Amino acid sequence: MPPATPKPLPLILASGSSYRRILLEKIGLHPHCHATNIDESPLPNEPATALARRLSISKALSAAESFPCALIIASDQCAELDGQILGKPGTSARAQNQLSKCSGREVLFHTGICLLNSQTGKQHISVETVTVAFRTLNSLEIERYTAREPALDCAGSFKAEGLGINLFRHIHSDDPNTLIGLPLIRLIDFLKEEDYPLL
């Protein structure tokens, strides 16, 4: 009789984000969701890519305190315009201001991803970047968009999976899921390295 296949470690999503949970469900994964509470403020002079990387690792390590024997998925995204980080707007006025700044411009969206095996301590880390070219938007279009689809918890003030696609001229990305908040292709690479069964 062949030896039994070892049971895979439980999968934890270190986030309360419904966007990321839905992306994982799309590829047949149903992790336990565990929201973390860490300070997401950038450090002085911290580049956007470094911020996305640091926060994804910090979220994974925070979740590991509650799940010491699991595979923990953590991710964080930030937007960058002219070297400046665009945070989550939080209010409609800030969202309209962000979109006005992005109008007719190219904006970089950096998504950090960390898969942590909390049993072994091994970390798999990457930062994936998407370039988004915004259409030239007038104030009425921006006002109507923010009224119809508030994206106050999204870097860049839009939802690419929804009405936000109207705002773009083009998107350059290796993985269309990255802009929504989770680079699935890179995550699958990491899970395969951990021998996690995907198919």
C-alpha positions as a Markdown table, in Angstrom:
| # | Residue | x | y | z |
|---|---|---|---|---|
| 1 | Met | 0.0 | 0.0 | 0.0 |
| 2 | Pro | 1.5 | 3.4 | -1.0 |
| 3 | Pro | 2.2 | 5.8 | 1.9 |
| 4 | Ala | -0.5 | 8.3 | 2.8 |
| 5 | Thr | -0.1 | 11.7 | 1.3 |
| 6 | Pro | 0.7 | 14.1 | 4.2 |
| 7 | Lys | -2.1 | 16.5 | 5.0 |
| 8 | Pro | -1.3 | 20.1 | 3.7 |
| 9 | Leu | -0.8 | 22.9 | 6.2 |
| 10 | Pro | -3.9 | 25.0 | 6.7 |
| 11 | Leu | -4.1 | 28.1 | 4.5 |
| 12 | Ile | -4.5 | 31.5 | 6.1 |
| 13 | Leu | -5.2 | 34.8 | 4.4 |
| 14 | Ala | -3.8 | 37.5 | 6.5 |
| 15 | Ser | -6.5 | 40.0 | 5.5 |
| 16 | Gly | -10.1 | 40.9 | 5.9 |
| 17 | Ser | -10.2 | 42.0 | 2.2 |
| 18 | Ser | -13.2 | 40.5 | 0.3 |
| 19 | Tyr | -11.4 | 41.3 | -2.9 |
| 20 | Arg | -8.4 | 39.0 | -2.1 |
| 21 | Arg | -10.7 | 36.3 | -0.7 |
| 22 | Ile | -12.7 | 36.2 | -3.9 |
| 23 | Leu | -9.6 | 36.0 | -6.0 |
| 24 | Leu | -8.4 | 32.9 | -4.0 |
| 25 | Glu | -11.8 | 31.3 | -4.3 |
| 26 | Lys | -11.5 | 31.7 | -8.1 |
| 27 | Ile | -8.6 | 29.3 | -8.1 |
| 28 | Gly | -10.3 | 26.9 | -5.7 |
| 29 | Leu | -8.7 | 28.0 | -2.5 |
| 30 | His | -10.8 | 28.6 | 0.6 |
| 31 | Pro | -8.5 | 30.0 | 3.3 |
| 32 | His | -9.3 | 31.0 | 6.8 |
| 33 | Cys | -9.3 | 34.9 | 6.8 |
| 34 | His | -7.5 | 36.6 | 9.6 |
| 35 | Ala | -7.4 | 40.4 | 9.5 |
| 36 | Thr | -4.2 | 41.9 | 10.9 |
| 37 | Asn | -3.8 | 45.3 | 12.6 |
| 38 | Ile | -0.5 | 46.8 | 11.7 |
| 39 | Asp | 0.5 | 50.4 | 11.0 |
| 40 | Glu | 0.5 | 50.9 | 7.2 |
| 41 | Ser | 2.2 | 54.3 | 7.3 |
| 42 | Pro | 5.3 | 54.6 | 5.1 |
| 43 | Leu | 8.7 | 55.1 | 6.8 |
| 44 | Pro | 10.5 | 58.4 | 6.0 |
| 45 | Asn | 11.7 | 58.4 | 2.4 |
| 46 | Glu | 10.6 | 54.8 | 2.0 |
| 47 | Pro | 10.1 | 53.9 | -1.7 |
| 48 | Ala | 6.7 | 52.5 | -2.7 |
| 49 | Thr | 8.1 | 49.1 | -3.7 |
| 50 | Ala | 9.8 | 48.8 | -0.3 |
| 51 | Leu | 6.6 | 49.8 | 1.5 |
| 52 | Ala | 4.5 | 47.1 | -0.3 |
| 53 | Arg | 7.2 | 44.5 | 0.5 |
| 54 | Arg | 7.6 | 45.4 | 4.1 |
| 55 | Leu | 3.8 | 45.5 | 4.8 |
| 56 | Ser | 3.2 | 42.2 | 3.2 |
| 57 | Ile | 5.9 | 40.6 | 5.3 |
| 58 | Ser | 4.6 | 42.4 | 8.5 |
| 59 | Lys | 1.1 | 41.1 | 7.9 |
| 60 | Ala | 2.3 | 37.5 | 7.4 |
| 61 | Leu | 4.4 | 37.6 | 10.6 |
| 62 | Ser | 1.5 | 39.2 | 12.6 |
| 63 | Ala | -0.8 | 36.4 | 11.5 |
| 64 | Ala | 1.9 | 33.8 | 12.4 |
| 65 | Glu | 1.5 | 34.7 | 16.0 |
| 66 | Ser | -2.0 | 33.2 | 15.9 |
| 67 | Phe | -1.2 | 30.4 | 13.4 |
| 68 | Pro | 2.2 | 28.9 | 14.2 |
| 69 | Cys | 1.7 | 25.9 | 11.9 |
| 70 | Ala | 0.2 | 27.2 | 8.6 |
| 71 | Leu | 0.8 | 28.6 | 5.2 |
| 72 | Ile | 0.0 | 32.3 | 5.5 |
| 73 | Ile | -0.8 | 34.5 | 2.5 |
| 74 | Ala | -0.2 | 38.2 | 3.0 |
| 75 | Ser | -0.4 | 41.1 | 0.5 |
| 76 | Asp | -0.3 | 44.8 | 0.4 |
| 77 | Gln | -0.7 | 47.3 | -2.5 |
| 78 | Cys | 0.4 | 50.9 | -2.9 |
| 79 | Ala | 0.2 | 53.3 | -5.8 |
| 80 | Glu | 3.0 | 55.6 | -7.0 |
| 81 | Leu | 2.7 | 58.8 | -9.0 |
| 82 | Asp | 5.9 | 60.8 | -9.8 |
| 83 | Gly | 7.7 | 59.0 | -7.0 |
| 84 | Gln | 5.0 | 59.9 | -4.5 |
| 85 | Ile | 2.9 | 57.2 | -2.7 |
| 86 | Leu | -0.8 | 57.5 | -3.1 |
| 87 | Gly | -2.5 | 55.9 | -0.1 |
| 88 | Lys | -6.1 | 54.8 | 0.4 |
| 89 | Pro | -8.2 | 57.9 | 0.1 |
| 90 | Gly | -10.6 | 57.3 | 3.0 |
| 91 | Thr | -13.0 | 60.1 | 1.9 |
| 92 | Ser | -14.8 | 61.0 | -1.3 |
| 93 | Ala | -13.0 | 64.3 | -1.4 |
| 94 | Arg | -9.6 | 62.7 | -1.2 |
| 95 | Ala | -10.6 | 60.1 | -3.8 |
| 96 | Gln | -11.6 | 62.8 | -6.3 |
| 97 | Asn | -8.4 | 64.6 | -5.6 |
| 98 | Gln | -6.4 | 61.4 | -6.3 |
| 99 | Leu | -8.2 | 60.7 | -9.5 |
| 100 | Ser | -7.7 | 64.3 | -10.7 |
| 101 | Lys | -4.0 | 63.9 | -10.2 |
| 102 | Cys | -4.0 | 60.6 | -12.1 |
| 103 | Ser | -6.0 | 62.0 | -15.0 |
| 104 | Gly | -4.0 | 61.6 | -18.2 |
| 105 | Arg | -1.1 | 60.1 | -16.4 |
| 106 | Glu | 0.6 | 56.7 | -15.9 |
| 107 | Val | 0.5 | 55.4 | -12.4 |
| 108 | Leu | 2.4 | 52.4 | -10.9 |
| 109 | Phe | 0.7 | 50.0 | -8.7 |
| 110 | His | 3.0 | 47.9 | -6.5 |
| 111 | Thr | 1.6 | 44.7 | -4.9 |
| 112 | Gly | 3.8 | 43.0 | -2.3 |
| 113 | Ile | 3.1 | 39.3 | -1.7 |
| 114 | Cys | 4.5 | 37.1 | 1.0 |
| 115 | Leu | 3.8 | 33.4 | 1.5 |
| 116 | Leu | 5.0 | 32.4 | 5.0 |
| 117 | Asn | 5.4 | 28.8 | 6.2 |
| 118 | Ser | 5.0 | 29.6 | 9.9 |
| 119 | Gln | 6.0 | 26.0 | 10.8 |
| 120 | Thr | 9.5 | 26.3 | 9.1 |
| 121 | Gly | 9.8 | 30.1 | 9.0 |
| 122 | Lys | 10.4 | 30.1 | 5.3 |
| 123 | Gln | 9.3 | 33.2 | 3.4 |
| 124 | His | 8.5 | 33.6 | -0.3 |
| 125 | Ile | 8.4 | 37.2 | -1.2 |
| 126 | Ser | 7.8 | 39.3 | -4.4 |
| 127 | Val | 6.6 | 42.7 | -5.4 |
| 128 | Glu | 4.7 | 42.8 | -8.7 |
| 129 | Thr | 4.2 | 46.1 | -10.5 |
| 130 | Val | 1.3 | 47.1 | -12.8 |
| 131 | Thr | 1.4 | 50.2 | -15.0 |
| 132 | Val | -2.0 | 51.9 | -15.4 |
| 133 | Ala | -2.5 | 54.7 | -18.0 |
| 134 | Phe | -5.5 | 56.8 | -17.0 |
| 135 | Arg | -7.8 | 58.5 | -19.5 |
| 136 | Thr | -8.0 | 62.3 | -19.3 |
| 137 | Leu | -10.9 | 62.7 | -16.9 |
| 138 | Asn | -13.0 | 65.8 | -16.3 |
| 139 | Ser | -14.3 | 66.8 | -12.9 |
| 140 | Leu | -17.8 | 65.7 | -13.7 |
| 141 | Glu | -16.6 | 62.2 | -14.7 |
| 142 | Ile | -14.6 | 61.9 | -11.5 |
| 143 | Glu | -17.5 | 63.1 | -9.4 |
| 144 | Arg | -19.9 | 60.6 | -11.0 |
| 145 | Tyr | -17.5 | 57.8 | -10.7 |
| 146 | Thr | -16.8 | 58.3 | -7.0 |
| 147 | Ala | -20.6 | 58.7 | -6.4 |
| 148 | Arg | -21.4 | 55.4 | -8.2 |
| 149 | Glu | -18.5 | 53.3 | -6.9 |
| 150 | Pro | -16.8 | 54.6 | -3.8 |
| 151 | Ala | -13.4 | 53.0 | -3.6 |
| 152 | Leu | -12.3 | 54.6 | -0.4 |
| 153 | Asp | -10.3 | 51.6 | 0.8 |
| 154 | Cys | -8.5 | 51.1 | -2.5 |
| 155 | Ala | -5.1 | 52.5 | -3.4 |
| 156 | Gly | -5.6 | 54.8 | -6.4 |
| 157 | Ser | -9.3 | 55.4 | -5.6 |
| 158 | Phe | -10.8 | 52.9 | -8.0 |
| 159 | Lys | -12.0 | 49.3 | -8.4 |
| 160 | Ala | -10.4 | 47.7 | -11.5 |
| 161 | Glu | -12.8 | 44.8 | -11.3 |
| 162 | Gly | -15.8 | 47.1 | -11.5 |
| 163 | Leu | -16.7 | 50.5 | -13.0 |
| 164 | Gly | -13.1 | 51.7 | -12.6 |
| 165 | Ile | -12.1 | 50.1 | -15.9 |
| 166 | Asn | -13.8 | 53.1 | -17.5 |
| 167 | Leu | -11.0 | 55.3 | -16.2 |
| 168 | Phe | -8.1 | 53.6 | -18.0 |
| 169 | Arg | -6.5 | 53.8 | -21.5 |
| 170 | His | -4.4 | 50.7 | -20.9 |
| 171 | Ile | -3.0 | 48.4 | -18.3 |
| 172 | His | 0.4 | 46.7 | -18.5 |
| 173 | Ser | 0.7 | 43.6 | -16.3 |
| 174 | Asp | 2.0 | 40.0 | -16.2 |
| 175 | Asp | -1.1 | 39.0 | -14.2 |
| 176 | Pro | -4.5 | 40.8 | -14.4 |
| 177 | Asn | -5.3 | 39.8 | -10.8 |
| 178 | Thr | -2.4 | 41.9 | -9.4 |
| 179 | Leu | -4.2 | 45.2 | -9.9 |
| 180 | Ile | -7.2 | 43.8 | -7.9 |
| 181 | Gly | -4.8 | 43.1 | -5.0 |
| 182 | Leu | -3.3 | 39.6 | -5.2 |
| 183 | Pro | -0.7 | 38.3 | -7.8 |
| 184 | Leu | -2.2 | 34.9 | -8.3 |
| 185 | Ile | 0.4 | 33.6 | -10.8 |
| 186 | Arg | 3.3 | 34.4 | -8.3 |
| 187 | Leu | 1.3 | 33.0 | -5.4 |
| 188 | Ile | 0.8 | 29.7 | -7.3 |
| 189 | Asp | 4.6 | 29.5 | -7.9 |
| 190 | Phe | 5.1 | 30.0 | -4.1 |
| 191 | Leu | 2.5 | 27.4 | -3.2 |
| 192 | Lys | 4.1 | 24.9 | -5.6 |
| 193 | Glu | 7.4 | 25.4 | -3.9 |
| 194 | Glu | 5.7 | 24.5 | -0.6 |
| 195 | Asp | 4.2 | 21.4 | -2.3 |
| 196 | Tyr | 0.7 | 22.6 | -1.6 |
| 197 | Pro | -1.9 | 20.7 | -3.8 |
| 198 | Leu | -3.5 | 23.1 | -6.3 |
| 199 | Leu | -5.0 | 20.7 | -8.8 |
